[in-house]
């Protein structure tokens, strides 16, 4: 697969797409850095303290956010003629 030249990779994305991607990428980071919001034992899920299952849930949420951000950027570049 040929690598696109710099002019195609450097095309600007619509501001709405950039803002949405920024929120999607930053949401898991902020949620997991705000330890005070989940540093507790209750409620328990199948015997696991909230602290553990909350962080594990974010593994899947972060994956979904990253995938959605990728799809948004890819589609925005296609719409502008950036991908062949």
N, C-alpha and C positions, 0 to 999 in steps of 0.2 A: 504494500500500500504506500503510495507516494505521500510524503509529508506536505501539507499545504504551505505555500510560501508565507512570509511574514505579513504581507499586506492582507491576506485573508484572515490570518489569526488575529491581527490587530484591529479588526473592524469593531466598532463600538456597538454594544448591545443597547436595546431600548432601556431607558431608566427604570421602567416598571419591572422588567425582568431582573435587572441588577438588584433592585431593592428586595424583590421576592427571594432571590437566591441568597442574598445576605441574611435575611431573616431565617431562611431554612438552614443555613450553615451555622448561624450563631445561636439558634434556639437550643440545641443540645448542649453546647458549650456553656451557655448561661445557666441552663437548668441544672447541670451537674456541678458547676462551680459555686452555686448558691446552696451550700451544704446545710445551712440552717433550716432550709425548707423540707429536708428529708432525713435529718439526723435524729431519728426516733425509732422506737421498736414497734409501736402500734400504728396502723392495723397490721396484723400478721396475715400472711397468705400461705396456706399449707404448712404452717409452722415457721416460716421464714419471716424475720423482722422486716418492717417496711424499708429500712435502709438498704437491704440487699435486693429485694425484688424490684424496688424503684429503679435502682441503677441498672439492673438486668433488663428491665423494660425499655430503658433508654438505648440499649444496644440496638434493638429493633427499630425504635423510633428514629434514631440517628441514621441508621441505614436507609430507611425510607426517605428521610429528608435529603440525604446526599443523592440518592437516586433521582428524586424529583428535581433537585437543583440541576443535575446533569442533563436530564431530559429537557428542562426549560432552556438551558443554554444551547444545547444541540439544536432544538427546534428554532430558536431565535436566530442562530447562525445560518440554518438552512433557509429560513425566510428571507434573510438578507443576502443569500448567495455565497455564504462563507464555506460551506461544505460541498464537496462534489459528489 
